């Protein structure tokens, strides 16, 4: 989507999830459910992102350094064992997956990348699905009561 204002144009990328009226969904809390803890999961996302970036940057200069950085990214996996298989099994039973996190919207892209990486090296991956985050910046999100935010989102989704 391109938006123009005052002669300037901005491209906006987004996902649009269209479901049928009878589709059933499972809402999955990322924080402490997919990840082993709220904070460690967030830190692991940052570590994976940094290690992948460094591994890609070093790939032309030093293949061994790139391999080590990629291994470091994989080692930073703080997800529960088998979570990708469980989520994939839920998907194969016909359920749609909705992801919920108290992470801020400023980390939405990194959170999606993290979700895509879960199950790497196995036949199971986390299914695609919409991601609901807090609509504020990182500092405010960390200060917000996560349970209040998630309860509000669940209530809003129930009204749909």
C-alpha positions in Angstrom: 0.0 0.0 0.0 1.4 3.4 -0.9 0.2 6.6 0.9 0.9 10.0 -0.5 0.8 13.3 1.4 2.3 16.7 0.5 4.2 15.2 -2.4 5.9 12.5 -0.3 5.0 8.8 -0.7 5.3 6.1 2.0 5.0 2.4 1.3 3.2 0.4 4.1 3.5 -3.3 4.3 0.9 -5.3 6.3 -0.7 -8.7 6.5 -4.4 -9.0 6.1 -6.0 -12.1 7.6 -9.3 -13.1 6.1 -11.2 -15.9 7.8 -14.5 -17.5 7.2 -17.3 -16.9 9.8 -17.1 -20.5 11.1 -13.3 -20.6 11.5 -12.1 -21.5 14.9 -9.0 -20.0 16.5 -6.6 -20.8 19.2 -5.0 -17.7 20.9 -1.5 -18.4 22.0 0.4 -16.2 24.5 4.0 -16.0 23.3 5.4 -14.8 26.6 6.1 -17.8 28.8 4.0 -20.2 26.7 6.1 -20.4 23.5 9.1 -18.9 25.3 10.3 -20.3 28.6 9.8 -16.9 30.3 8.7 -13.4 29.4 12.1 -11.7 29.7 14.3 -14.5 28.5 12.1 -14.9 25.4 12.4 -11.2 24.6 16.2 -11.3 25.1 16.5 -14.4 23.0 14.7 -12.6 20.2 17.3 -9.8 20.4 20.2 -12.2 20.5 19.0 -14.2 17.5 18.5 -11.0 15.5 22.0 -9.7 16.3 23.7 -13.1 15.8 22.0 -13.5 12.4 22.9 -10.0 11.3 26.6 -10.6 12.3 26.6 -14.0 10.7 25.3 -12.6 7.4 27.8 -9.7 7.5 30.7 -12.0 8.1 29.7 -14.6 5.5 31.8 -13.1 2.8 34.8 -12.4 4.9 35.1 -15.5 7.0 32.9 -18.5 6.5 33.9 -20.0 9.9 32.9 -16.8 11.7 29.5 -16.9 9.9 29.0 -20.5 10.9 29.7 -19.6 14.5 27.3 -16.7 14.5 24.6 -18.8 13.0 25.2 -21.5 15.6 25.0 -18.8 18.3 21.6 -17.7 17.0 20.3 -21.2 17.1 21.6 -21.7 20.6 19.7 -18.6 21.8 16.5 -20.6 21.4 14.5 -20.1 24.6 11.3 -21.9 23.5 9.7 -24.8 25.2 10.7 -28.2 23.7 8.1 -29.5 21.3 6.1 -26.2 21.0 6.4 -26.1 17.2 5.1 -29.7 16.9 2.1 -29.0 19.3 1.2 -25.8 17.4 1.6 -27.6 14.0 -0.7 -30.3 15.3 -3.3 -27.7 16.3 -3.1 -26.2 12.8 -3.6 -29.6 11.1 -6.8 -30.1 13.1 -8.2 -27.0 11.3 -7.7 -24.3 13.9 -6.3 -20.8 13.0 -3.6 -19.5 15.2 -3.5 -16.0 16.8 -0.4 -14.9 18.6 -0.6 -12.5 21.6 2.4 -10.8 23.3 3.0 -8.0 25.7 5.9 -6.9 23.6 5.6 -3.5 22.1 4.6 -2.9 18.5 8.2 -1.5 17.9 9.4 -5.2 18.2 6.6 -6.7 16.0 8.9 -7.5 13.0 11.5 -9.1 15.2 8.9 -11.0 17.1 7.5 -12.4 13.7 11.1 -13.3 12.7 11.5 -15.1 16.0 8.2 -17.0 15.6 9.3 -18.0 12.1 12.6 -19.4 13.5 10.9 -21.6 16.1 11.2 -25.3 15.1 14.2 -24.6 12.8 15.9 -27.9 12.0 12.7 -30.0 12.7 9.8 -30.9 10.4 7.5 -28.7 12.4 7.3 -24.9 12.4 4.9 -22.5 14.1 1.9 -21.8 11.9 1.4 -18.3 10.4 -1.1 -16.1 12.1 -1.9 -12.6 13.2 0.2 -11.1 15.9 -1.3 -8.8 18.6 1.2 -6.6 20.4 1.0 -3.6 22.7 0.5 -0.4 20.6 3.2 1.5 22.5 6.9 1.9 22.6 9.3 -0.4 24.4 9.7 1.5 27.6 6.0 2.0 28.1 5.3 -1.6 27.2 7.8 -2.8 29.9 6.0 -0.7 32.5 2.5 -1.8 31.6 0.8 -4.6 33.5 0.9 -7.4 30.9 -2.1 -9.2 32.3 -4.3 -6.1 31.9 -3.2 -5.7 28.3 -3.8 -9.3 27.4 -7.2 -9.5 29.2 -8.3 -6.4 27.1 -7.2 -8.0 23.9 -8.9 -11.3 24.7 -12.1 -9.5 25.5 -12.0 -7.5 22.3 -11.4 -10.7 20.3 -14.3 -12.4 22.0 -16.6 -9.6 20.8 -15.6 -10.2 17.2 
